[in-house]
Amino acid sequence: MFGNDIFTRVKRSENKKMAEIAQFLHENDLSVDTTVEVFITVTRDEKLIACGGIAGNIIKCVAISESVRGEGLALTLATELINLAYERHSTHLFIYTKTEYEALFRQCGFS
């Protein structure tokens, strides 16, 4: 259902959007990592359903709403984050995630 999804880049200076990201991460048992320079958010029907951040060459703070898990959104979000990192001249990437999500990111091409 990606046709209705909106991908947006959010800088740390965008306080209102950062507050929304912080709340979303909290709801997913995560917190905003202070080293993240920019986030990509995914909204559907004006509701935040996923996000992920870039800190140098590390992808962090990836969360996907339980209501949309299983739709393949993780791969699409990972692709957007990788593209953003490449634009920022980071080509050797790492991902920081909970061990329970390791298999998911292996499916996205991380090893």
C-alpha positions, 0 to 999 in steps of 0.5 A: 500500500505504498501508493498512499505513503509519504516519505519525508526527510526531517532534520533535527532542527525541525522541532515539531516533527522531531517531537512526533518522531520522539513520541513514535520511537517511544511507542516502539520502545526506542528513543531518539539517538542524539547522533542522528543527523536526519530522519526519514519518516513515512506517513500514511493518512497523515499518521506516522507509520515508520521512521529511521535515521542516519548518523554518519554511516550508521542507520539507527532509530528504525521503527515501524508501526505494528499495524503495518508490519508485514507489508514490506515497508522495512525494505522500502524504508531501508532503501530510502535510508541507504539512498540518503546515506549515499547522497551524504557520501557514506557508502560503507554502512552499518545498522544499529538495531535490536537483535530481534530484528537482525534477520529482517535487516539481513533480508534487506541486504545487511550482513 
